[in-house]
Amino acid sequence: MASLKKRIPKPDLSKYDQTPLYMYTEKDSLNRVTVLKETAKDIYLIAGRYSGVEGDARLYTPLTDEEKGEIERYLRASHKDAIINHL
């Protein structure tokens, strides 16, 4: 199953902290998942697995629903009131 890569334009990255969070899932403990936190806010974007750059955007491989839920549970454990979005 070939999955479509999701894009984040580089100008949009300026609203996030410069240092992303990296998390791992049980299903794939070798390939990290990128989580971006908005600067000075408790808002997180689960971007997916970084897969490269195309033009002026970073590309991320989307997670399965199971993996999204797992990463969201990890975030909620330490950031209970956070707003969590998915790319």
Summary of the structure (lengths in Angstrom):
residues: 87
radius of gyration: 12.6
end to end distance: 19.1
largest distance: 37.9
contacts: 221
relative contact order: 0.26
helix: 23%
strand: 40%
